[in-house]
Amino acid sequence: SFFHVLLYYAIRYLPTNCSPADITPFMYEYFDGYTKNGDNYAASVTKHLAMMTGRILVSSSFVLQFYTSPCSSGHPAPPLHPINTLFSNLLDIFKAQYTLYDMDLSTSSTSTSVDLATPILDANSVEEPSDDLDPLTWLARLQAEFNTSSKGASHLSKPDRKELEEAVAPLKAQGAMTMLYVKRLARDTWPAADKIPDQMRPDFDPAHEAKKPKPPKAGNGPHAGPSSMPPPSQGSNASRKRNTLHNGDPFEEPSSKRSATGR
């Protein structure tokens, strides 16, 4: 939970490689979106992918990154913000945890499925039986060769459970997780003035935006265009406008143009 609170405010108030037009739709998709399977509800596809892959994908082409200062057109990208490393460390832990979940689910499953790591025999590499070789003997040799290569590939593709359990150890103890944050804060040089104005649009209405045509548009430099945004999750509740976006926000700057409710 603390990770997502930190991520939420980082996206709003730190420079990123996102186009400004993409930030608010991405926030609604990641934090408000959900998937539905029958009567079961789960996180958005974007959030689920972050937990499974250890990366926050703003689109299929690039990963969310934070900078120490805003990007300028025609100039090289500014230095990466140290918060990237903190998020990367945390996402690696979450990825390991979800890998363990999948391993436990696979172990308890009684259904039979084909191992995706099983190699497919190349038809060109299969030796034709000679005229004096018994067909059954040839088939037995072929099966033995296939089983040997299959076991080797399957073994190499499986993650080490012990290593995964060691990786997720900080999730089991509050002190260990606290130390992870403390070490990262003490190790990196954090910029003193990295906050920028709120990048969330208070007038953004997901339901209205979904009806607008979105022609392809390429991004410039490290930015991606609006067409790079992933589609809304199935049954996404991000279609609801968040009227109380700025209520009680300790980071919100006073503004004469916007009321406390953001309306």
C-alpha positions as CSV (number, residue, x, y, z in Angstrom):
1,S,0.0,0.0,0.0
2,F,2.8,2.4,0.9
3,F,4.5,1.7,-2.4
4,H,1.4,2.7,-4.3
5,V,0.9,5.9,-2.3
6,L,4.5,6.8,-3.0
7,L,4.0,6.0,-6.7
8,Y,0.8,8.0,-6.9
9,Y,2.4,11.2,-5.7
10,A,5.6,10.6,-7.6
11,I,3.7,10.5,-10.9
12,R,1.8,13.6,-10.0
13,Y,4.6,15.8,-8.7
14,L,7.9,14.5,-10.3
15,P,9.1,14.9,-13.9
16,T,8.6,11.7,-15.9
17,N,9.1,10.3,-19.4
18,C,5.3,10.5,-19.9
19,S,3.7,13.0,-22.2
20,P,1.7,15.4,-20.0
21,A,-1.4,14.4,-22.0
22,D,-0.9,10.8,-21.0
23,I,-0.4,11.2,-17.3
24,T,-4.0,11.6,-16.1
25,P,-5.4,8.8,-18.3
26,F,-2.6,6.5,-17.1
27,M,-3.4,7.4,-13.4
28,Y,-7.0,6.6,-13.9
29,E,-6.2,3.3,-15.6
30,Y,-3.6,2.2,-13.1
31,F,-5.2,3.2,-9.9
32,D,-9.0,3.1,-10.7
33,G,-9.2,0.5,-13.4
34,Y,-10.1,-3.2,-12.7
35,T,-10.6,-6.5,-14.4
36,K,-13.6,-8.7,-13.9
37,N,-13.9,-12.5,-14.2
38,G,-17.4,-13.6,-13.4
39,D,-18.2,-12.2,-10.0
40,N,-14.5,-11.7,-9.1
41,Y,-12.9,-8.3,-9.3
42,A,-9.1,-7.7,-9.5
43,A,-6.6,-5.0,-10.2
44,S,-6.3,-3.3,-13.6
45,V,-4.3,-4.9,-16.3
46,T,-1.6,-2.2,-16.0
47,K,-1.2,-2.7,-12.2
48,H,-1.2,-6.5,-12.6
49,L,1.5,-6.4,-15.2
50,A,3.6,-4.2,-12.9
51,M,3.4,-6.8,-10.2
52,M,4.1,-9.7,-12.6
53,T,6.9,-8.2,-14.6
54,G,8.5,-5.8,-12.1
55,R,8.1,-2.9,-14.5
56,I,5.5,-0.2,-14.8
57,L,4.6,-0.1,-18.5
58,V,3.1,3.2,-19.7
59,S,2.7,1.5,-23.0
60,S,4.0,-1.5,-24.8
61,S,7.1,0.5,-25.9
62,F,8.5,2.1,-22.8
63,V,8.7,1.8,-19.0
64,L,7.8,4.6,-16.6
65,Q,10.9,6.6,-15.6
66,F,11.3,9.6,-13.3
67,Y,13.8,12.5,-13.9
68,T,15.4,15.0,-11.6
69,S,14.1,17.9,-13.7
70,P,11.6,18.3,-16.5
71,C,12.5,17.4,-20.1
72,S,13.1,20.1,-22.6
73,S,12.5,19.7,-26.3
74,G,15.7,19.4,-28.3
75,H,17.8,18.6,-25.3
76,P,19.1,15.4,-23.8
77,A,17.0,13.7,-21.2
78,P,17.9,15.0,-17.6
79,P,19.5,12.6,-15.1
80,L,17.3,9.8,-13.7
81,H,15.7,10.4,-10.3
82,P,17.0,8.1,-7.5
83,I,13.4,7.1,-6.8
84,N,13.6,4.9,-9.9
85,T,16.0,2.6,-8.1
86,L,13.8,2.4,-5.0
87,F,10.8,1.5,-7.1
88,S,12.8,-1.0,-9.1
89,N,13.9,-2.7,-5.8
90,L,10.3,-2.9,-4.6
91,L,8.9,-4.1,-7.9
92,D,11.5,-6.9,-7.9
93,I,10.3,-8.1,-4.5
94,F,6.6,-7.9,-5.7
95,K,7.5,-9.8,-8.9
96,A,9.2,-12.6,-6.8
97,Q,6.1,-12.8,-4.6
98,Y,3.7,-13.2,-7.5
99,T,6.0,-15.8,-9.1
100,L,5.7,-17.8,-5.9
101,Y,1.9,-17.4,-6.0
102,D,2.0,-18.8,-9.6
103,M,4.3,-21.7,-8.5
104,D,1.9,-22.6,-5.7
105,L,-1.1,-22.4,-8.0
106,S,0.6,-24.6,-10.6
107,T,1.6,-27.2,-7.9
108,S,-2.0,-27.4,-6.6
109,S,-3.6,-27.6,-10.0
110,T,-4.8,-31.0,-11.0
111,S,-5.3,-30.1,-14.7
112,T,-2.8,-31.4,-17.2
113,S,-1.2,-28.8,-19.5
114,V,1.6,-28.8,-22.0
115,D,4.8,-27.2,-20.6
116,L,5.5,-24.0,-22.6
117,A,9.2,-24.7,-22.1
118,T,8.9,-28.0,-24.0
119,P,10.9,-27.7,-27.2
120,I,9.4,-28.4,-30.6
121,L,11.4,-30.8,-32.7
122,D,12.6,-29.4,-35.9
123,A,11.4,-31.5,-38.7
124,N,14.7,-30.9,-40.6
125,S,16.7,-32.4,-37.6
126,V,14.8,-35.6,-37.4
127,E,16.8,-38.4,-39.0
128,E,14.9,-40.7,-41.3
129,P,15.1,-44.4,-40.4
130,S,17.4,-46.4,-42.6
131,D,16.0,-49.3,-44.5
132,D,17.6,-51.9,-42.2
133,L,16.4,-50.2,-39.0
134,D,13.3,-51.5,-37.3
135,P,10.7,-48.7,-37.1
136,L,9.9,-49.4,-33.5
137,T,13.6,-49.1,-32.6
138,W,13.8,-45.8,-34.5
139,L,10.8,-44.4,-32.7
140,A,12.2,-45.5,-29.3
141,R,15.4,-43.7,-30.0
142,L,13.6,-40.6,-31.2
143,Q,11.4,-40.6,-28.0
144,A,14.5,-40.9,-25.8
145,E,16.2,-38.0,-27.5
146,F,13.1,-35.9,-27.2
147,N,12.6,-36.7,-23.5
148,T,16.2,-35.8,-22.7
149,S,16.1,-32.4,-24.4
150,S,12.7,-31.6,-22.9
151,K,13.8,-32.3,-19.3
152,G,16.8,-30.1,-19.7
153,A,14.9,-27.1,-21.1
154,S,12.2,-27.5,-18.5
155,H,14.7,-27.5,-15.6
156,L,16.4,-24.4,-16.9
157,S,13.2,-22.4,-17.2
158,K,12.0,-22.9,-13.7
159,P,12.9,-20.2,-11.1
160,D,14.6,-21.2,-7.9
161,R,12.1,-21.3,-5.1
162,K,14.7,-20.7,-2.4
163,E,16.0,-17.6,-4.1
164,L,12.5,-16.3,-4.6
165,E,11.7,-16.8,-0.9
166,E,14.8,-14.9,0.1
167,A,13.9,-12.1,-2.3
168,V,10.4,-11.7,-0.7
169,A,11.7,-11.8,2.9
170,P,11.3,-8.0,3.4
171,L,7.6,-8.4,2.9
172,K,7.4,-10.7,6.0
173,A,8.8,-8.1,8.5
174,Q,8.1,-4.4,8.8
175,G,11.6,-3.8,10.1
176,A,13.2,-5.3,7.0
177,M,11.0,-3.3,4.7
178,T,11.8,-0.1,6.6
179,M,15.5,-0.8,6.3
180,L,15.2,-1.1,2.6
181,Y,13.8,2.4,2.4
182,V,16.4,3.8,4.8
183,K,19.3,2.3,3.0
184,R,18.1,3.6,-0.3
185,L,17.5,7.1,1.1
186,A,21.0,7.1,2.7
187,R,22.8,5.8,-0.4
188,D,21.5,8.0,-3.1
189,T,21.8,11.8,-3.6
190,W,18.2,13.0,-3.7
191,P,17.5,16.3,-5.3
192,A,16.3,19.1,-3.0
193,A,14.0,20.8,-5.5
194,D,12.5,18.1,-7.7
195,K,8.8,18.9,-7.2
196,I,6.8,20.3,-10.1
197,P,3.2,21.5,-10.4
198,D,0.5,18.9,-10.2
199,Q,0.3,17.0,-13.5
200,M,-3.2,15.6,-12.9
201,R,-6.0,17.3,-14.8
202,P,-8.9,18.1,-12.4
203,D,-11.3,18.5,-15.4
204,F,-10.5,15.1,-16.8
205,D,-13.6,13.0,-17.4
206,P,-12.7,9.3,-18.4
207,A,-16.2,8.7,-19.8
208,H,-16.1,11.7,-22.1
209,E,-12.5,11.0,-23.1
210,A,-13.3,7.4,-24.1
211,K,-15.8,8.8,-26.8
212,K,-13.2,10.9,-28.5
213,P,-11.4,9.5,-31.5
214,K,-7.7,9.1,-30.9
215,P,-5.6,9.3,-34.1
216,P,-2.1,7.9,-34.0
217,K,0.5,10.4,-32.8
218,A,4.2,9.7,-32.4
219,G,6.0,11.0,-29.3
220,N,9.0,13.3,-29.3
221,G,12.2,12.4,-27.5
222,P,11.5,10.5,-24.3
223,H,7.8,11.4,-24.4
224,A,5.1,9.1,-25.9
225,G,2.1,10.4,-27.7
226,P,-1.5,9.9,-26.6
227,S,-1.9,6.9,-28.9
228,S,0.7,5.0,-26.7
229,M,-1.7,4.7,-23.8
230,P,-3.0,1.1,-23.1
231,P,-6.7,0.5,-23.6
232,P,-8.9,0.7,-20.5
233,S,-9.1,-2.5,-18.5
234,Q,-12.2,-4.6,-19.0
235,G,-15.0,-3.2,-17.0
236,S,-12.8,-0.4,-15.8
237,N,-14.3,1.8,-13.2
238,A,-11.9,4.5,-14.4
239,S,-14.9,5.8,-16.4
240,R,-16.0,7.5,-13.2
241,K,-14.8,11.1,-12.9
242,R,-12.8,11.6,-9.6
243,N,-14.5,14.8,-8.4
244,T,-12.6,14.8,-5.1
245,L,-9.2,14.3,-6.6
246,H,-7.6,17.2,-4.6
247,N,-9.6,17.0,-1.4
248,G,-7.3,17.2,1.6
249,D,-4.2,16.8,-0.5
250,P,-1.2,18.0,1.5
251,F,0.9,18.5,-1.7
252,E,-1.7,20.6,-3.5
253,E,-0.7,24.2,-4.1
254,P,-3.4,26.9,-3.3
255,S,-4.9,28.2,-6.6
256,S,-7.4,30.9,-7.3
257,K,-8.4,29.1,-10.4
258,R,-9.4,25.8,-8.8
259,S,-11.6,25.1,-5.8
260,A,-10.7,22.6,-3.1
261,T,-12.8,20.0,-4.7
262,G,-11.2,20.4,-8.1
263,R,-14.5,21.2,-9.8
